[in-house]
């Protein structure tokens, strides 16, 4: 029981880090679109946190698999597989010279990731509160 609670609390903090990373990337792209950042600064900011985000997402997916949380594993598997595909094809970093051409696509991709991370946050938060002895229990 205690290990399960510790696991969900760790997943909660990892999920907060993923949400913050996705929001930061989206904010940088919006600043680039509004001409508050130049393309070099925006791509440098985003590229510096892409690999840690991929590693955190992969760790979260593998930890769900190893702890037999099948629904959560299957929920996080498509994003982890897409991140792996981007990394293996070496398309995970933004190119400074083509950032304006890919701006709308990158923003849509980050909005979708943000929505998925928010849904994952809701499920992880509910699981953490349910195991933590919250008085909201049924």
C-alpha positions as CSV (number, residue, x, y, z in Angstrom):
1,X,0.0,0.0,0.0
2,X,2.8,2.5,0.9
3,X,4.8,1.6,-2.2
4,X,1.8,2.1,-4.4
5,X,1.3,5.6,-2.9
6,X,4.9,6.5,-3.3
7,X,4.7,5.3,-6.9
8,X,1.7,7.5,-7.7
9,X,3.3,10.5,-6.0
10,X,6.5,10.1,-8.1
11,X,4.2,9.8,-11.2
12,X,2.4,13.0,-10.1
13,X,5.7,15.0,-10.0
14,X,6.9,13.5,-13.3
15,X,3.6,14.5,-14.8
16,X,3.9,18.0,-13.5
17,X,7.4,18.2,-15.1
18,X,6.0,17.0,-18.4
19,X,3.2,19.5,-18.3
20,X,5.6,22.3,-17.5
21,X,7.9,21.3,-20.3
22,X,5.1,21.1,-22.9
23,X,3.7,24.4,-21.7
24,X,7.1,26.1,-21.9
25,X,7.6,24.8,-25.5
26,X,4.2,26.1,-26.5
27,X,4.9,29.4,-24.9
28,X,8.2,29.7,-26.7
29,X,6.5,29.0,-30.0
30,X,3.8,31.6,-29.3
31,X,6.5,34.1,-28.5
32,X,8.3,33.3,-31.7
33,X,5.0,33.8,-33.6
34,X,4.4,37.1,-31.9
35,X,8.0,38.1,-32.8
36,X,9.1,38.4,-29.1
37,X,11.9,35.8,-29.7
38,X,14.1,35.3,-32.7
39,X,14.2,31.8,-34.3
40,X,17.6,30.9,-32.8
41,X,16.5,31.7,-29.2
42,X,13.3,29.8,-29.6
43,X,14.8,26.7,-31.2
44,X,17.6,26.7,-28.6
45,X,15.1,26.9,-25.7
46,X,12.9,24.2,-27.1
47,X,15.8,21.9,-28.2
48,X,17.4,22.0,-24.7
49,X,14.4,20.4,-23.1
50,X,13.2,18.0,-25.8
51,X,15.5,15.1,-24.8
52,X,14.8,15.3,-21.0
53,X,11.1,15.3,-21.8
54,X,11.5,12.2,-24.0
55,X,13.4,10.5,-21.3
56,X,10.8,11.3,-18.6
57,X,8.0,10.2,-20.8
58,X,9.8,6.9,-21.6
59,X,10.5,6.4,-17.9
60,X,6.9,7.0,-17.0
61,X,5.7,4.5,-19.7
62,X,8.1,1.8,-18.6
63,X,7.3,2.3,-14.9
64,X,3.6,1.8,-15.7
65,X,4.5,-1.4,-17.5
66,X,6.8,-2.7,-14.7
67,X,4.2,-2.0,-12.0
68,X,1.4,-3.7,-14.0
69,X,-0.8,-0.6,-14.5
70,X,-1.9,-1.7,-18.0
71,X,-4.4,1.0,-18.7
72,X,-1.9,3.7,-17.9
73,X,0.8,1.9,-19.8
74,X,-1.4,1.7,-22.9
75,X,-2.4,5.3,-22.4
76,X,1.2,6.6,-22.4
77,X,2.5,4.1,-25.0
78,X,1.5,6.1,-28.2
79,X,3.3,9.2,-27.1
80,X,6.4,7.3,-26.1
81,X,6.4,5.4,-29.4
82,X,6.0,8.7,-31.3
83,X,8.9,10.2,-29.3
84,X,11.0,7.2,-30.1
85,X,10.2,7.4,-33.8
86,X,11.1,11.1,-33.8
87,X,14.4,10.4,-32.1
88,X,15.4,7.5,-34.3
89,X,14.6,9.5,-37.4
90,X,16.5,12.5,-36.0
91,X,13.5,14.8,-36.3
92,X,13.1,15.6,-32.6
93,X,15.0,18.9,-32.7
94,X,13.7,22.1,-34.3
95,X,15.7,23.5,-37.2
96,X,16.4,27.2,-37.0
97,X,16.1,27.8,-40.7
98,X,12.8,26.0,-41.1
99,X,11.1,26.9,-37.8
100,X,8.6,29.4,-39.4
101,X,7.6,26.9,-42.0
102,X,6.8,24.3,-39.3
103,X,5.4,26.7,-36.7
104,X,1.7,25.8,-37.0
105,X,2.4,22.0,-37.1
106,X,4.7,22.2,-34.1
107,X,2.1,24.3,-32.1
108,X,-0.6,21.7,-32.9
109,X,1.7,18.9,-31.8
110,X,2.4,20.6,-28.5
111,X,-1.3,21.4,-27.9
112,X,-2.1,17.7,-28.4
113,X,0.7,16.7,-26.0
114,X,-0.5,19.3,-23.5
115,X,-4.1,17.9,-23.7
116,X,-2.8,14.3,-23.2
117,X,-0.6,15.3,-20.3
118,X,-3.5,17.1,-18.7
119,X,-5.7,14.0,-19.0
120,X,-2.9,11.9,-17.6
121,X,-2.5,14.4,-14.8
122,X,-6.2,14.0,-13.9
123,X,-5.9,10.3,-13.7
124,X,-2.7,10.3,-11.7
125,X,-4.0,12.9,-9.3
126,X,-7.2,10.8,-8.8
127,X,-5.1,7.7,-8.2
128,X,-2.8,9.5,-5.7
129,X,-5.8,11.0,-3.8
130,X,-7.6,7.6,-3.7
131,X,-4.6,5.8,-2.3
132,X,-3.6,8.6,0.1
133,X,-6.6,8.3,2.3
134,X,-8.3,11.4,1.0
135,X,-11.7,12.0,2.7
136,X,-13.4,12.4,-0.7
137,X,-13.4,8.6,-1.0
138,X,-16.7,6.9,-1.6
